Structures are given as C-alpha cells and as structure tokens.
Amino acid sequence: MIQLHYAPSTASMIPHILLEELGLPFELITVDKDGGELDSPAYRQLNPNGLIPVLVDGELVLYETAAICLHLTDQQAAAGLAPRPGTPERAHCYKWLSWLSTTLQTALIVYFYPERWASTPAAIADVQAHAQARVLTLLEQLDAQLAKPGQDWLLGPDYSVVDLYATVLCRWTRNFSGRKARDYPHIGPWLQRVLARPAVQRVMAKEGLQQPWV
C-alpha cells in the first residue's frame, strides 16, 4: 500500500488531496516535524533534505511534491487529472507545476521563515514584508489565468492536479495582513469550486482543519 509521510496543513496536503481524488488506498504516516522527527536518521533515510512530504510506493521512495504529483497522475492516467503526455496541454501542466513549486511556494517559504535570510528583528521584518509583496504579485498571475474565457480551472475547462496544488498554496495566505488569495476576483470563486470537491473536504476533515479553509 502507498504510504504518505505528512503533517497537517503543510505541503503534504497536496499529494494527500491527490490520493483522495484518485481513490487510491493509502496509509497516512504522521511526521512530528515540531518534535525533531524531520532530522531523525530514519526520516533522513527517506528524504535527506528533511522535508515533507515523502511518498513510499512499493520499492519507490519519492520526495519533492511536484515529482510525487506527476508520478501519481502518470500511474493513474485514466483519472484525467493531468493532460496526456506529449500534448501542449501537458506542457502547460509542467509549466504551472514548476511555477507553483519553484516560484510561488518559494516566495511563501521566505515569508514564513524570514529568519533564514536575516538575523536582526528589523531585517527579518523587512524580508517578510518583501516576500508578502512578492506573493501578492505572483497571485496576480493566477488571477489573470483564471480570468481567461472558458477558464474555470487553471488548465482550462477541466480540473487537474495544478488546481489542487495551487489551492493549498493559496490557503497559506489566509492569515496575511491585508489582501489574501481569496480576495482576488477570479481566485476567490475558483477556490470555492475546489473546496466544494468531496476529496478536498475529506482531506480537511482528516487533517483536523477548521473552517474557513482559505
């Protein structure tokens, strides 16, 4: 059986939702990230970077969220949560997954952990403020994508792995001072469409999260 090493309300929510959408049997293994488990020798054997999530699928041990998403959607291609390989639509799927993981998520990490880039209180506050401004600018790209005609979902008329990935990252802005992802005119309604999906609601319940979810 597939195992997902996860912690509630982290990036592991992305493959957690995907597994629920695919209807695959899987086991959730909670990682005590605040208790030091990420640095334990056993966890570092799974992911030498000490990050969440990790997917174990038989002999395959896989980390990096985007890679896990592509593996699962390729294994379950009939579910239609990613466009067919070799198509322009698939190329855009790669683009958005890369953008989400290396651009938007990276900016959010700087916002949540500014002390990694600065040492004094004033510098830490400055780094965080600049990171928040960067995130809001990036969200304008998402909003513009969703504003296109026939763009109910990020890749077009069909819900995909890109939507669930982006939703989790948008959720991380829910406690921003000032503007949040849900406040953008096209992101807000799109988030409600994603949150209405039964698989997403099951994950929120399993991870013990209270509303509002975004």
PyMOL commands that place a pseudoatom at each C-alpha (Angstrom):
pseudoatom trace, name=CA, resn=MET, resi=1, chain=A, elem=C, hetatm=0, pos=[0.000, 0.000, 0.000]
pseudoatom trace, name=CA, resn=ILE, resi=2, chain=A, elem=C, hetatm=0, pos=[1.128, 3.555, -0.690]
pseudoatom trace, name=CA, resn=GLN, resi=3, chain=A, elem=C, hetatm=0, pos=[2.356, 5.468, 2.349]
pseudoatom trace, name=CA, resn=LEU, resi=4, chain=A, elem=C, hetatm=0, pos=[2.318, 9.252, 2.610]
pseudoatom trace, name=CA, resn=HIS, resi=5, chain=A, elem=C, hetatm=0, pos=[4.532, 10.779, 5.276]
pseudoatom trace, name=CA, resn=TYR, resi=6, chain=A, elem=C, hetatm=0, pos=[2.780, 14.001, 6.149]
pseudoatom trace, name=CA, resn=ALA, resi=7, chain=A, elem=C, hetatm=0, pos=[1.999, 16.695, 8.685]
pseudoatom trace, name=CA, resn=PRO, resi=8, chain=A, elem=C, hetatm=0, pos=[-1.328, 18.543, 8.750]
pseudoatom trace, name=CA, resn=SER, resi=9, chain=A, elem=C, hetatm=0, pos=[-1.622, 21.832, 6.871]
pseudoatom trace, name=CA, resn=THR, resi=10, chain=A, elem=C, hetatm=0, pos=[1.763, 21.547, 5.138]
pseudoatom trace, name=CA, resn=ALA, resi=11, chain=A, elem=C, hetatm=0, pos=[2.776, 20.888, 1.531]
pseudoatom trace, name=CA, resn=SER, resi=12, chain=A, elem=C, hetatm=0, pos=[1.920, 17.229, 2.120]
pseudoatom trace, name=CA, resn=MET, resi=13, chain=A, elem=C, hetatm=0, pos=[-1.726, 18.271, 1.808]
pseudoatom trace, name=CA, resn=ILE, resi=14, chain=A, elem=C, hetatm=0, pos=[-1.135, 18.442, -1.961]
pseudoatom trace, name=CA, resn=PRO, resi=15, chain=A, elem=C, hetatm=0, pos=[-0.443, 14.717, -2.511]
pseudoatom trace, name=CA, resn=HIS, resi=16, chain=A, elem=C, hetatm=0, pos=[-2.969, 13.927, 0.234]
pseudoatom trace, name=CA, resn=ILE, resi=17, chain=A, elem=C, hetatm=0, pos=[-5.721, 15.590, -1.822]
pseudoatom trace, name=CA, resn=LEU, resi=18, chain=A, elem=C, hetatm=0, pos=[-4.436, 13.959, -4.995]
pseudoatom trace, name=CA, resn=LEU, resi=19, chain=A, elem=C, hetatm=0, pos=[-4.572, 10.490, -3.437]
pseudoatom trace, name=CA, resn=GLU, resi=20, chain=A, elem=C, hetatm=0, pos=[-8.132, 11.138, -2.302]
pseudoatom trace, name=CA, resn=GLU, resi=21, chain=A, elem=C, hetatm=0, pos=[-9.092, 12.388, -5.765]
pseudoatom trace, name=CA, resn=LEU, resi=22, chain=A, elem=C, hetatm=0, pos=[-7.621, 9.261, -7.338]
pseudoatom trace, name=CA, resn=GLY, resi=23, chain=A, elem=C, hetatm=0, pos=[-9.426, 6.978, -4.892]
pseudoatom trace, name=CA, resn=LEU, resi=24, chain=A, elem=C, hetatm=0, pos=[-6.268, 5.007, -4.152]
pseudoatom trace, name=CA, resn=PRO, resi=25, chain=A, elem=C, hetatm=0, pos=[-5.780, 3.078, -0.911]
pseudoatom trace, name=CA, resn=PHE, resi=26, chain=A, elem=C, hetatm=0, pos=[-3.027, 4.679, 1.130]
pseudoatom trace, name=CA, resn=GLU, resi=27, chain=A, elem=C, hetatm=0, pos=[-1.719, 4.989, 4.662]
pseudoatom trace, name=CA, resn=LEU, resi=28, chain=A, elem=C, hetatm=0, pos=[-1.045, 8.325, 6.301]
pseudoatom trace, name=CA, resn=ILE, resi=29, chain=A, elem=C, hetatm=0, pos=[2.065, 8.396, 8.480]
pseudoatom trace, name=CA, resn=THR, resi=30, chain=A, elem=C, hetatm=0, pos=[2.255, 11.483, 10.677]
pseudoatom trace, name=CA, resn=VAL, resi=31, chain=A, elem=C, hetatm=0, pos=[5.644, 13.149, 10.958]
pseudoatom trace, name=CA, resn=ASP, resi=32, chain=A, elem=C, hetatm=0, pos=[6.286, 15.081, 14.169]
pseudoatom trace, name=CA, resn=LYS, resi=33, chain=A, elem=C, hetatm=0, pos=[8.026, 17.983, 12.461]
pseudoatom trace, name=CA, resn=ASP, resi=34, chain=A, elem=C, hetatm=0, pos=[7.936, 20.175, 15.580]
pseudoatom trace, name=CA, resn=GLY, resi=35, chain=A, elem=C, hetatm=0, pos=[9.388, 17.360, 17.684]
pseudoatom trace, name=CA, resn=GLY, resi=36, chain=A, elem=C, hetatm=0, pos=[12.521, 16.949, 15.599]
pseudoatom trace, name=CA, resn=GLU, resi=37, chain=A, elem=C, hetatm=0, pos=[11.494, 13.906, 13.574]
pseudoatom trace, name=CA, resn=LEU, resi=38, chain=A, elem=C, hetatm=0, pos=[12.480, 15.582, 10.304]
pseudoatom trace, name=CA, resn=ASP, resi=39, chain=A, elem=C, hetatm=0, pos=[16.087, 15.454, 11.477]
pseudoatom trace, name=CA, resn=SER, resi=40, chain=A, elem=C, hetatm=0, pos=[15.980, 11.867, 12.685]
pseudoatom trace, name=CA, resn=PRO, resi=41, chain=A, elem=C, hetatm=0, pos=[18.238, 9.352, 10.925]
pseudoatom trace, name=CA, resn=ALA, resi=42, chain=A, elem=C, hetatm=0, pos=[15.201, 7.259, 9.957]
pseudoatom trace, name=CA, resn=TYR, resi=43, chain=A, elem=C, hetatm=0, pos=[13.452, 10.163, 8.239]
pseudoatom trace, name=CA, resn=ARG, resi=44, chain=A, elem=C, hetatm=0, pos=[16.654, 11.401, 6.614]
pseudoatom trace, name=CA, resn=GLN, resi=45, chain=A, elem=C, hetatm=0, pos=[16.916, 7.962, 5.011]
pseudoatom trace, name=CA, resn=LEU, resi=46, chain=A, elem=C, hetatm=0, pos=[13.633, 8.725, 3.284]
pseudoatom trace, name=CA, resn=ASN, resi=47, chain=A, elem=C, hetatm=0, pos=[14.396, 12.362, 2.460]
pseudoatom trace, name=CA, resn=PRO, resi=48, chain=A, elem=C, hetatm=0, pos=[17.948, 13.604, 3.031]
pseudoatom trace, name=CA, resn=ASN, resi=49, chain=A, elem=C, hetatm=0, pos=[16.620, 17.186, 2.903]
pseudoatom trace, name=CA, resn=GLY, resi=50, chain=A, elem=C, hetatm=0, pos=[14.453, 16.608, 5.976]
pseudoatom trace, name=CA, resn=LEU, resi=51, chain=A, elem=C, hetatm=0, pos=[11.297, 17.942, 4.339]
pseudoatom trace, name=CA, resn=ILE, resi=52, chain=A, elem=C, hetatm=0, pos=[7.669, 16.872, 3.985]
pseudoatom trace, name=CA, resn=PRO, resi=53, chain=A, elem=C, hetatm=0, pos=[6.157, 15.069, 2.097]
pseudoatom trace, name=CA, resn=VAL, resi=54, chain=A, elem=C, hetatm=0, pos=[7.581, 11.667, 1.243]
pseudoatom trace, name=CA, resn=LEU, resi=55, chain=A, elem=C, hetatm=0, pos=[5.649, 9.060, -0.744]
pseudoatom trace, name=CA, resn=VAL, resi=56, chain=A, elem=C, hetatm=0, pos=[6.539, 5.384, -0.452]
pseudoatom trace, name=CA, resn=ASP, resi=57, chain=A, elem=C, hetatm=0, pos=[5.066, 3.300, -3.269]
pseudoatom trace, name=CA, resn=GLY, resi=58, chain=A, elem=C, hetatm=0, pos=[6.398, -0.237, -3.028]
pseudoatom trace, name=CA, resn=GLU, resi=59, chain=A, elem=C, hetatm=0, pos=[10.151, -0.011, -3.564]
pseudoatom trace, name=CA, resn=LEU, resi=60, chain=A, elem=C, hetatm=0, pos=[9.879, 3.587, -4.725]
pseudoatom trace, name=CA, resn=VAL, resi=61, chain=A, elem=C, hetatm=0, pos=[10.672, 6.310, -2.195]
pseudoatom trace, name=CA, resn=LEU, resi=62, chain=A, elem=C, hetatm=0, pos=[9.873, 9.717, -3.644]
pseudoatom trace, name=CA, resn=TYR, resi=63, chain=A, elem=C, hetatm=0, pos=[10.183, 13.244, -2.326]
pseudoatom trace, name=CA, resn=GLU, resi=64, chain=A, elem=C, hetatm=0, pos=[9.567, 16.673, -3.910]
pseudoatom trace, name=CA, resn=THR, resi=65, chain=A, elem=C, hetatm=0, pos=[5.869, 17.473, -4.114]
pseudoatom trace, name=CA, resn=ALA, resi=66, chain=A, elem=C, hetatm=0, pos=[5.722, 18.134, -7.860]
pseudoatom trace, name=CA, resn=ALA, resi=67, chain=A, elem=C, hetatm=0, pos=[7.502, 14.852, -8.596]
pseudoatom trace, name=CA, resn=ILE, resi=68, chain=A, elem=C, hetatm=0, pos=[5.040, 12.962, -6.375]
pseudoatom trace, name=CA, resn=CYS, resi=69, chain=A, elem=C, hetatm=0, pos=[2.130, 14.604, -8.191]
pseudoatom trace, name=CA, resn=LEU, resi=70, chain=A, elem=C, hetatm=0, pos=[3.468, 13.678, -11.623]
pseudoatom trace, name=CA, resn=HIS, resi=71, chain=A, elem=C, hetatm=0, pos=[4.174, 10.107, -10.537]
pseudoatom trace, name=CA, resn=LEU, resi=72, chain=A, elem=C, hetatm=0, pos=[0.654, 9.609, -9.234]
pseudoatom trace, name=CA, resn=THR, resi=73, chain=A, elem=C, hetatm=0, pos=[-1.078, 11.235, -12.202]
pseudoatom trace, name=CA, resn=ASP, resi=74, chain=A, elem=C, hetatm=0, pos=[1.030, 9.154, -14.608]
pseudoatom trace, name=CA, resn=GLN, resi=75, chain=A, elem=C, hetatm=0, pos=[0.267, 5.954, -12.701]
pseudoatom trace, name=CA, resn=GLN, resi=76, chain=A, elem=C, hetatm=0, pos=[-3.447, 6.758, -12.780]
pseudoatom trace, name=CA, resn=ALA, resi=77, chain=A, elem=C, hetatm=0, pos=[-3.681, 8.429, -16.177]
pseudoatom trace, name=CA, resn=ALA, resi=78, chain=A, elem=C, hetatm=0, pos=[-7.272, 7.254, -16.704]
pseudoatom trace, name=CA, resn=ALA, resi=79, chain=A, elem=C, hetatm=0, pos=[-8.390, 9.568, -13.885]
pseudoatom trace, name=CA, resn=GLY, resi=80, chain=A, elem=C, hetatm=0, pos=[-7.654, 12.533, -16.136]
pseudoatom trace, name=CA, resn=LEU, resi=81, chain=A, elem=C, hetatm=0, pos=[-6.041, 14.740, -13.501]
pseudoatom trace, name=CA, resn=ALA, resi=82, chain=A, elem=C, hetatm=0, pos=[-3.242, 15.680, -15.894]
pseudoatom trace, name=CA, resn=PRO, resi=83, chain=A, elem=C, hetatm=0, pos=[-3.339, 16.139, -19.679]
pseudoatom trace, name=CA, resn=ARG, resi=84, chain=A, elem=C, hetatm=0, pos=[-1.957, 13.440, -21.944]
pseudoatom trace, name=CA, resn=PRO, resi=85, chain=A, elem=C, hetatm=0, pos=[1.857, 13.385, -22.299]
pseudoatom trace, name=CA, resn=GLY, resi=86, chain=A, elem=C, hetatm=0, pos=[3.178, 14.932, -25.466]
pseudoatom trace, name=CA, resn=THR, resi=87, chain=A, elem=C, hetatm=0, pos=[0.366, 17.469, -25.808]
pseudoatom trace, name=CA, resn=PRO, resi=88, chain=A, elem=C, hetatm=0, pos=[0.588, 21.267, -25.490]
pseudoatom trace, name=CA, resn=GLU, resi=89, chain=A, elem=C, hetatm=0, pos=[-1.786, 20.979, -22.535]
pseudoatom trace, name=CA, resn=ARG, resi=90, chain=A, elem=C, hetatm=0, pos=[0.673, 18.676, -20.786]
pseudoatom trace, name=CA, resn=ALA, resi=91, chain=A, elem=C, hetatm=0, pos=[3.464, 21.182, -21.413]
pseudoatom trace, name=CA, resn=HIS, resi=92, chain=A, elem=C, hetatm=0, pos=[1.393, 23.862, -19.676]
pseudoatom trace, name=CA, resn=CYS, resi=93, chain=A, elem=C, hetatm=0, pos=[0.797, 21.431, -16.813]
pseudoatom trace, name=CA, resn=TYR, resi=94, chain=A, elem=C, hetatm=0, pos=[4.569, 21.064, -16.403]
pseudoatom trace, name=CA, resn=LYS, resi=95, chain=A, elem=C, hetatm=0, pos=[4.938, 24.842, -16.560]
pseudoatom trace, name=CA, resn=TRP, resi=96, chain=A, elem=C, hetatm=0, pos=[2.376, 25.520, -13.847]
pseudoatom trace, name=CA, resn=LEU, resi=97, chain=A, elem=C, hetatm=0, pos=[3.618, 22.743, -11.558]
pseudoatom trace, name=CA, resn=SER, resi=98, chain=A, elem=C, hetatm=0, pos=[7.154, 24.104, -11.887]
pseudoatom trace, name=CA, resn=TRP, resi=99, chain=A, elem=C, hetatm=0, pos=[5.971, 27.664, -11.284]
pseudoatom trace, name=CA, resn=LEU, resi=100, chain=A, elem=C, hetatm=0, pos=[3.966, 26.676, -8.243]
pseudoatom trace, name=CA, resn=SER, resi=101, chain=A, elem=C, hetatm=0, pos=[6.774, 24.664, -6.656]
pseudoatom trace, name=CA, resn=THR, resi=102, chain=A, elem=C, hetatm=0, pos=[9.771, 26.862, -7.502]
pseudoatom trace, name=CA, resn=THR, resi=103, chain=A, elem=C, hetatm=0, pos=[8.292, 30.365, -7.686]
pseudoatom trace, name=CA, resn=LEU, resi=104, chain=A, elem=C, hetatm=0, pos=[5.124, 30.801, -5.614]
pseudoatom trace, name=CA, resn=GLN, resi=105, chain=A, elem=C, hetatm=0, pos=[5.945, 28.192, -2.976]
pseudoatom trace, name=CA, resn=THR, resi=106, chain=A, elem=C, hetatm=0, pos=[9.498, 29.509, -2.657]
pseudoatom trace, name=CA, resn=ALA, resi=107, chain=A, elem=C, hetatm=0, pos=[8.220, 33.030, -2.037]
pseudoatom trace, name=CA, resn=LEU, resi=108, chain=A, elem=C, hetatm=0, pos=[5.832, 31.697, 0.600]
pseudoatom trace, name=CA, resn=ILE, resi=109, chain=A, elem=C, hetatm=0, pos=[8.644, 29.841, 2.342]
pseudoatom trace, name=CA, resn=VAL, resi=110, chain=A, elem=C, hetatm=0, pos=[10.593, 33.098, 2.590]
pseudoatom trace, name=CA, resn=TYR, resi=111, chain=A, elem=C, hetatm=0, pos=[7.507, 34.761, 4.089]
pseudoatom trace, name=CA, resn=PHE, resi=112, chain=A, elem=C, hetatm=0, pos=[7.036, 32.045, 6.727]
pseudoatom trace, name=CA, resn=TYR, resi=113, chain=A, elem=C, hetatm=0, pos=[10.734, 31.613, 7.570]
pseudoatom trace, name=CA, resn=PRO, resi=114, chain=A, elem=C, hetatm=0, pos=[12.317, 35.067, 7.082]
pseudoatom trace, name=CA, resn=GLU, resi=115, chain=A, elem=C, hetatm=0, pos=[14.848, 34.348, 9.821]
pseudoatom trace, name=CA, resn=ARG, resi=116, chain=A, elem=C, hetatm=0, pos=[16.628, 32.028, 7.382]
pseudoatom trace, name=CA, resn=TRP, resi=117, chain=A, elem=C, hetatm=0, pos=[17.592, 35.097, 5.327]
pseudoatom trace, name=CA, resn=ALA, resi=118, chain=A, elem=C, hetatm=0, pos=[18.125, 37.708, 8.045]
pseudoatom trace, name=CA, resn=SER, resi=119, chain=A, elem=C, hetatm=0, pos=[19.296, 37.898, 11.638]
pseudoatom trace, name=CA, resn=THR, resi=120, chain=A, elem=C, hetatm=0, pos=[18.092, 41.152, 13.216]
pseudoatom trace, name=CA, resn=PRO, resi=121, chain=A, elem=C, hetatm=0, pos=[14.423, 41.827, 14.012]
pseudoatom trace, name=CA, resn=ALA, resi=122, chain=A, elem=C, hetatm=0, pos=[14.287, 44.770, 11.605]
pseudoatom trace, name=CA, resn=ALA, resi=123, chain=A, elem=C, hetatm=0, pos=[15.862, 42.792, 8.776]
pseudoatom trace, name=CA, resn=ILE, resi=124, chain=A, elem=C, hetatm=0, pos=[13.584, 39.816, 9.413]
pseudoatom trace, name=CA, resn=ALA, resi=125, chain=A, elem=C, hetatm=0, pos=[10.513, 42.060, 9.240]
pseudoatom trace, name=CA, resn=ASP, resi=126, chain=A, elem=C, hetatm=0, pos=[11.810, 43.620, 6.026]
pseudoatom trace, name=CA, resn=VAL, resi=127, chain=A, elem=C, hetatm=0, pos=[12.413, 40.242, 4.389]
pseudoatom trace, name=CA, resn=GLN, resi=128, chain=A, elem=C, hetatm=0, pos=[8.929, 39.078, 5.351]
pseudoatom trace, name=CA, resn=ALA, resi=129, chain=A, elem=C, hetatm=0, pos=[7.304, 42.250, 4.015]
pseudoatom trace, name=CA, resn=HIS, resi=130, chain=A, elem=C, hetatm=0, pos=[9.108, 41.912, 0.693]
pseudoatom trace, name=CA, resn=ALA, resi=131, chain=A, elem=C, hetatm=0, pos=[8.156, 38.224, 0.486]
pseudoatom trace, name=CA, resn=GLN, resi=132, chain=A, elem=C, hetatm=0, pos=[4.490, 39.033, 1.109]
pseudoatom trace, name=CA, resn=ALA, resi=133, chain=A, elem=C, hetatm=0, pos=[4.552, 41.676, -1.617]
pseudoatom trace, name=CA, resn=ARG, resi=134, chain=A, elem=C, hetatm=0, pos=[6.150, 39.158, -3.975]
pseudoatom trace, name=CA, resn=VAL, resi=135, chain=A, elem=C, hetatm=0, pos=[3.462, 36.560, -3.233]
pseudoatom trace, name=CA, resn=LEU, resi=136, chain=A, elem=C, hetatm=0, pos=[0.692, 39.057, -3.929]
pseudoatom trace, name=CA, resn=THR, resi=137, chain=A, elem=C, hetatm=0, pos=[2.277, 39.955, -7.251]
pseudoatom trace, name=CA, resn=LEU, resi=138, chain=A, elem=C, hetatm=0, pos=[2.502, 36.275, -8.189]
pseudoatom trace, name=CA, resn=LEU, resi=139, chain=A, elem=C, hetatm=0, pos=[-1.133, 35.759, -7.287]
pseudoatom trace, name=CA, resn=GLU, resi=140, chain=A, elem=C, hetatm=0, pos=[-1.990, 38.316, -9.930]
pseudoatom trace, name=CA, resn=GLN, resi=141, chain=A, elem=C, hetatm=0, pos=[-0.685, 35.805, -12.485]
pseudoatom trace, name=CA, resn=LEU, resi=142, chain=A, elem=C, hetatm=0, pos=[-3.026, 33.137, -11.156]
pseudoatom trace, name=CA, resn=ASP, resi=143, chain=A, elem=C, hetatm=0, pos=[-5.924, 35.542, -11.200]
pseudoatom trace, name=CA, resn=ALA, resi=144, chain=A, elem=C, hetatm=0, pos=[-5.166, 36.575, -14.790]
pseudoatom trace, name=CA, resn=GLN, resi=145, chain=A, elem=C, hetatm=0, pos=[-5.037, 32.925, -15.844]
pseudoatom trace, name=CA, resn=LEU, resi=146, chain=A, elem=C, hetatm=0, pos=[-8.438, 32.251, -14.297]
pseudoatom trace, name=CA, resn=ALA, resi=147, chain=A, elem=C, hetatm=0, pos=[-9.865, 35.390, -15.907]
pseudoatom trace, name=CA, resn=LYS, resi=148, chain=A, elem=C, hetatm=0, pos=[-9.461, 33.974, -19.420]
pseudoatom trace, name=CA, resn=PRO, resi=149, chain=A, elem=C, hetatm=0, pos=[-12.645, 32.878, -21.250]
pseudoatom trace, name=CA, resn=GLY, resi=150, chain=A, elem=C, hetatm=0, pos=[-13.602, 29.272, -20.523]
pseudoatom trace, name=CA, resn=GLN, resi=151, chain=A, elem=C, hetatm=0, pos=[-11.033, 29.099, -17.743]
pseudoatom trace, name=CA, resn=ASP, resi=152, chain=A, elem=C, hetatm=0, pos=[-12.999, 27.503, -14.921]
pseudoatom trace, name=CA, resn=TRP, resi=153, chain=A, elem=C, hetatm=0, pos=[-9.786, 25.751, -13.917]
pseudoatom trace, name=CA, resn=LEU, resi=154, chain=A, elem=C, hetatm=0, pos=[-6.137, 26.698, -14.289]
pseudoatom trace, name=CA, resn=LEU, resi=155, chain=A, elem=C, hetatm=0, pos=[-5.529, 24.473, -17.326]
pseudoatom trace, name=CA, resn=GLY, resi=156, chain=A, elem=C, hetatm=0, pos=[-8.867, 25.242, -18.975]
pseudoatom trace, name=CA, resn=PRO, resi=157, chain=A, elem=C, hetatm=0, pos=[-12.246, 23.521, -18.714]
pseudoatom trace, name=CA, resn=ASP, resi=158, chain=A, elem=C, hetatm=0, pos=[-11.033, 20.520, -16.672]
pseudoatom trace, name=CA, resn=TYR, resi=159, chain=A, elem=C, hetatm=0, pos=[-9.968, 20.270, -13.033]
pseudoatom trace, name=CA, resn=SER, resi=160, chain=A, elem=C, hetatm=0, pos=[-6.415, 18.988, -12.677]
pseudoatom trace, name=CA, resn=VAL, resi=161, chain=A, elem=C, hetatm=0, pos=[-3.527, 18.392, -10.307]
pseudoatom trace, name=CA, resn=VAL, resi=162, chain=A, elem=C, hetatm=0, pos=[-2.495, 22.017, -10.891]
pseudoatom trace, name=CA, resn=ASP, resi=163, chain=A, elem=C, hetatm=0, pos=[-5.690, 23.262, -9.249]
pseudoatom trace, name=CA, resn=LEU, resi=164, chain=A, elem=C, hetatm=0, pos=[-5.240, 21.297, -6.059]
pseudoatom trace, name=CA, resn=TYR, resi=165, chain=A, elem=C, hetatm=0, pos=[-1.562, 22.282, -5.805]
pseudoatom trace, name=CA, resn=ALA, resi=166, chain=A, elem=C, hetatm=0, pos=[-2.387, 25.965, -6.247]
pseudoatom trace, name=CA, resn=THR, resi=167, chain=A, elem=C, hetatm=0, pos=[-5.272, 25.787, -3.773]
pseudoatom trace, name=CA, resn=VAL, resi=168, chain=A, elem=C, hetatm=0, pos=[-3.024, 24.600, -0.965]
pseudoatom trace, name=CA, resn=LEU, resi=169, chain=A, elem=C, hetatm=0, pos=[-0.568, 27.432, -1.613]
pseudoatom trace, name=CA, resn=CYS, resi=170, chain=A, elem=C, hetatm=0, pos=[-3.387, 29.971, -1.771]
pseudoatom trace, name=CA, resn=ARG, resi=171, chain=A, elem=C, hetatm=0, pos=[-4.598, 28.621, 1.565]
pseudoatom trace, name=CA, resn=TRP, resi=172, chain=A, elem=C, hetatm=0, pos=[-1.282, 29.624, 3.106]
pseudoatom trace, name=CA, resn=THR, resi=173, chain=A, elem=C, hetatm=0, pos=[-2.160, 33.304, 2.576]
pseudoatom trace, name=CA, resn=ARG, resi=174, chain=A, elem=C, hetatm=0, pos=[-5.308, 33.123, 4.698]
pseudoatom trace, name=CA, resn=ASN, resi=175, chain=A, elem=C, hetatm=0, pos=[-3.639, 34.891, 7.626]
pseudoatom trace, name=CA, resn=PHE, resi=176, chain=A, elem=C, hetatm=0, pos=[-1.833, 37.557, 5.610]
pseudoatom trace, name=CA, resn=SER, resi=177, chain=A, elem=C, hetatm=0, pos=[-2.328, 41.083, 6.873]
pseudoatom trace, name=CA, resn=GLY, resi=178, chain=A, elem=C, hetatm=0, pos=[-4.244, 42.884, 4.171]
pseudoatom trace, name=CA, resn=ARG, resi=179, chain=A, elem=C, hetatm=0, pos=[-5.015, 41.149, 0.886]
pseudoatom trace, name=CA, resn=LYS, resi=180, chain=A, elem=C, hetatm=0, pos=[-5.253, 37.372, 0.711]
pseudoatom trace, name=CA, resn=ALA, resi=181, chain=A, elem=C, hetatm=0, pos=[-5.592, 34.965, -2.227]
pseudoatom trace, name=CA, resn=ARG, resi=182, chain=A, elem=C, hetatm=0, pos=[-9.324, 34.645, -1.670]
pseudoatom trace, name=CA, resn=ASP, resi=183, chain=A, elem=C, hetatm=0, pos=[-9.735, 38.402, -2.209]
pseudoatom trace, name=CA, resn=TYR, resi=184, chain=A, elem=C, hetatm=0, pos=[-8.739, 38.278, -5.891]
pseudoatom trace, name=CA, resn=PRO, resi=185, chain=A, elem=C, hetatm=0, pos=[-11.809, 38.459, -8.148]
pseudoatom trace, name=CA, resn=HIS, resi=186, chain=A, elem=C, hetatm=0, pos=[-11.180, 35.225, -10.051]
pseudoatom trace, name=CA, resn=ILE, resi=187, chain=A, elem=C, hetatm=0, pos=[-9.168, 33.291, -7.465]
pseudoatom trace, name=CA, resn=GLY, resi=188, chain=A, elem=C, hetatm=0, pos=[-11.916, 33.599, -4.829]
pseudoatom trace, name=CA, resn=PRO, resi=189, chain=A, elem=C, hetatm=0, pos=[-14.690, 31.830, -6.817]
pseudoatom trace, name=CA, resn=TRP, resi=190, chain=A, elem=C, hetatm=0, pos=[-12.217, 29.255, -8.140]
pseudoatom trace, name=CA, resn=LEU, resi=191, chain=A, elem=C, hetatm=0, pos=[-11.135, 28.405, -4.584]
pseudoatom trace, name=CA, resn=GLN, resi=192, chain=A, elem=C, hetatm=0, pos=[-14.761, 27.791, -3.656]
pseudoatom trace, name=CA, resn=ARG, resi=193, chain=A, elem=C, hetatm=0, pos=[-15.118, 25.395, -6.608]
pseudoatom trace, name=CA, resn=VAL, resi=194, chain=A, elem=C, hetatm=0, pos=[-12.079, 23.447, -5.432]
pseudoatom trace, name=CA, resn=LEU, resi=195, chain=A, elem=C, hetatm=0, pos=[-13.210, 23.416, -1.806]
pseudoatom trace, name=CA, resn=ALA, resi=196, chain=A, elem=C, hetatm=0, pos=[-16.601, 22.032, -2.853]
pseudoatom trace, name=CA, resn=ARG, resi=197, chain=A, elem=C, hetatm=0, pos=[-14.975, 18.835, -4.095]
pseudoatom trace, name=CA, resn=PRO, resi=198, chain=A, elem=C, hetatm=0, pos=[-15.622, 15.852, -1.777]
pseudoatom trace, name=CA, resn=ALA, resi=199, chain=A, elem=C, hetatm=0, pos=[-11.982, 14.728, -1.892]
pseudoatom trace, name=CA, resn=VAL, resi=200, chain=A, elem=C, hetatm=0, pos=[-10.808, 18.129, -0.688]
pseudoatom trace, name=CA, resn=GLN, resi=201, chain=A, elem=C, hetatm=0, pos=[-13.362, 18.153, 2.106]
pseudoatom trace, name=CA, resn=ARG, resi=202, chain=A, elem=C, hetatm=0, pos=[-12.280, 14.667, 3.215]
pseudoatom trace, name=CA, resn=VAL, resi=203, chain=A, elem=C, hetatm=0, pos=[-8.673, 15.843, 3.474]
pseudoatom trace, name=CA, resn=MET, resi=204, chain=A, elem=C, hetatm=0, pos=[-9.619, 18.901, 5.515]
pseudoatom trace, name=CA, resn=ALA, resi=205, chain=A, elem=C, hetatm=0, pos=[-11.518, 16.625, 7.906]
pseudoatom trace, name=CA, resn=LYS, resi=206, chain=A, elem=C, hetatm=0, pos=[-8.743, 14.022, 8.130]
pseudoatom trace, name=CA, resn=GLU, resi=207, chain=A, elem=C, hetatm=0, pos=[-6.147, 16.703, 8.837]
pseudoatom trace, name=CA, resn=GLY, resi=208, chain=A, elem=C, hetatm=0, pos=[-8.372, 18.190, 11.536]
pseudoatom trace, name=CA, resn=LEU, resi=209, chain=A, elem=C, hetatm=0, pos=[-8.629, 21.645, 9.968]
pseudoatom trace, name=CA, resn=GLN, resi=210, chain=A, elem=C, hetatm=0, pos=[-11.347, 24.093, 10.893]
pseudoatom trace, name=CA, resn=GLN, resi=211, chain=A, elem=C, hetatm=0, pos=[-13.135, 26.457, 8.537]
pseudoatom trace, name=CA, resn=PRO, resi=212, chain=A, elem=C, hetatm=0, pos=[-12.503, 28.888, 6.976]
pseudoatom trace, name=CA, resn=TRP, resi=213, chain=A, elem=C, hetatm=0, pos=[-10.105, 26.719, 4.985]
pseudoatom trace, name=CA, resn=VAL, resi=214, chain=A, elem=C, hetatm=0, pos=[-8.773, 29.553, 2.833]
for i in range(1, 214): cmd.bond("trace and resi %d" % i, "trace and resi %d" % (i + 1))
show_as sticks, trace
zoom trace
